[in-house]
Amino acid sequence: MNGKTVFIIPGFKHTPKNRAYKKIAKMLKDEGYSPVLVTIPWKHSTLSQNADYFLKQYKKIKTRKKYILGFSFGAMIAFVASTKVSSSGVILCSLSPYFKEDGFLTFGCKSVAKRSKAKQVHMLYGTHEAKSLIKRVREAYEYIPSSQKHLVPIRMTEHNIGDKRYLHTIARVAKLLN
């Protein structure tokens, strides 16, 4: 592996075979990263189990810099994982709004955000996504301790990581990671 690896965690019930994730992997490879597309066993699993499953893969790869990119529920997995390992950075794309505060999980958004160990955090979201998602992303952003955190709204974009505006923004963020 080269010095920079990025793990790509798809959204709920998505797989790495989805065209958008293949495009992201190619873009990141062109930027000098070694992309690792993660397959999550979605069926009958919890967020904690998914995060633990991901972390087993994360810990197997030895490289100088590790980044985690996740979309929607995959961003939640990346977010929870960032509290358990120190990564060079996370790119949270359209962080799902299903935390304890929203009546879903046992994870509180505020407590997860405060415990993030990522050196850099980039939080992307589409300006045409659900209001609850935008609100949750902005709240999480406020509590993240990293001094290198960035809130990145993507204009005219819905909850679709395959949207060309979303892909363009991910490529731009990849250039900023250090």
C-alpha positions in Angstrom: 0.0 0.0 0.0 1.2 3.5 -0.7 1.2 6.1 2.1 -2.5 7.1 1.9 -5.5 4.7 2.1 -9.1 5.7 2.0 -11.9 3.3 3.1 -15.2 3.8 1.3 -18.3 2.7 3.2 -21.4 2.7 1.1 -24.9 3.8 2.2 -27.5 1.4 3.6 -28.0 -1.7 1.5 -25.6 -0.2 -1.1 -22.6 -2.3 -2.3 -19.2 -1.3 -3.6 -20.4 -2.5 -7.0 -22.7 0.6 -7.3 -21.4 2.8 -10.0 -21.0 5.9 -7.8 -18.6 4.1 -5.4 -16.6 2.8 -8.3 -16.3 6.4 -9.6 -15.2 7.6 -6.2 -12.6 4.9 -5.9 -11.2 5.8 -9.4 -11.2 9.5 -8.5 -9.3 8.8 -5.3 -6.9 6.5 -7.0 -6.1 9.3 -9.5 -5.4 11.6 -6.5 -2.8 9.1 -5.2 -4.9 7.2 -2.6 -5.3 3.5 -2.3 -9.0 3.1 -2.2 -10.6 0.2 -0.2 -14.2 -0.4 -1.0 -15.9 -1.9 2.0 -18.8 -4.4 1.8 -21.0 -4.1 4.8 -23.2 -7.2 5.7 -26.4 -5.1 6.1 -28.8 -7.9 6.8 -29.8 -8.4 10.5 -27.0 -6.2 11.8 -26.8 -3.2 14.1 -24.7 0.0 13.7 -22.4 -1.3 16.4 -21.9 -4.6 14.6 -21.3 -2.8 11.3 -18.7 -0.5 12.9 -16.9 -3.4 14.5 -17.0 -5.3 11.2 -15.5 -2.3 9.4 -12.8 -1.7 12.1 -11.6 -5.3 11.7 -10.9 -4.5 8.0 -9.5 -1.1 8.9 -6.9 -2.5 11.4 -5.7 -5.1 8.9 -4.2 -2.5 6.6 -0.9 -0.9 7.6 -0.3 2.4 5.9 1.0 5.8 6.9 -2.3 7.7 6.5 -5.8 6.3 6.7 -9.0 8.1 5.8 -12.6 7.0 6.0 -15.3 8.1 3.6 -18.9 7.0 4.3 -22.3 7.9 2.8 -25.5 8.2 4.7 -25.7 5.2 7.0 -22.1 4.4 5.9 -21.2 7.9 7.2 -22.7 6.9 10.6 -20.4 3.8 10.6 -17.4 6.0 9.7 -18.5 8.5 12.5 -18.8 5.8 15.2 -15.5 4.2 14.0 -13.8 7.6 14.3 -14.4 7.4 18.1 -12.5 4.1 18.3 -9.4 4.7 16.1 -7.3 7.7 15.2 -7.6 8.3 11.5 -5.9 11.0 9.4 -9.4 12.1 8.4 -13.0 11.3 7.8 -15.3 12.4 5.0 -18.9 12.1 6.2 -21.2 12.4 3.2 -24.9 13.0 4.1 -24.6 11.8 7.7 -27.8 9.9 8.4 -30.1 11.7 10.9 -31.0 8.6 12.9 -29.4 9.0 16.3 -30.7 8.6 19.8 -32.0 12.2 19.7 -34.1 11.2 16.7 -35.7 8.2 18.4 -33.7 5.5 16.6 -30.3 4.4 17.9 -28.7 4.2 21.3 -25.9 6.4 20.0 -26.2 10.1 20.8 -25.0 12.3 18.0 -23.5 14.8 20.4 -21.6 12.2 22.4 -20.2 10.5 19.2 -19.2 13.9 17.8 -17.3 14.9 21.0 -15.4 11.6 21.0 -14.2 11.7 17.3 -10.5 11.1 17.1 -10.1 12.1 13.4 -7.5 14.7 12.7 -9.6 16.2 9.9 -13.3 16.0 9.4 -15.2 17.0 6.3 -18.9 16.9 6.5 -20.7 17.1 3.1 -24.4 17.3 2.5 -26.7 18.3 -0.3 -28.7 21.5 0.2 -31.8 19.7 -1.2 -31.7 16.9 1.3 -34.2 16.3 4.1 -34.2 19.2 6.7 -33.7 16.6 9.5 -30.5 15.4 7.9 -29.1 19.0 7.4 -30.0 19.9 11.0 -28.2 16.7 12.3 -25.1 17.3 10.2 -24.9 20.9 11.4 -25.3 19.9 15.0 -22.7 17.1 14.8 -20.3 19.6 13.2 -20.6 21.9 16.2 -19.4 19.2 18.7 -16.5 17.7 16.7 -13.3 18.6 18.6 -11.0 18.7 15.5 -9.5 22.1 14.7 -9.5 20.9 11.1 -13.2 20.5 10.5 -15.1 21.7 7.5 -18.9 21.8 6.8 -19.4 21.6 3.0 -22.9 22.2 1.6 -23.3 21.0 -2.0 -25.7 23.3 -3.8 -28.7 22.0 -5.6 -28.0 18.4 -4.5 -30.3 15.7 -3.1 -29.4 12.5 -1.1 -27.5 11.0 -4.0 -23.7 10.4 -3.8 -23.7 9.6 -7.5 -24.8 13.2 -8.4 -22.0 14.8 -10.4 -22.0 17.8 -8.0 -21.4 15.4 -5.1 -18.7 13.5 -6.9 -17.0 16.8 -7.9 -17.1 17.9 -4.2 -15.5 14.7 -3.0 -12.7 15.1 -5.5 -12.1 18.6 -4.3 -12.1 17.5 -0.7 -9.6 14.7 -1.5 -7.2 17.3 -2.8 -7.4 19.1 0.6 -6.6 16.1 2.8 -3.1 16.1 4.3 
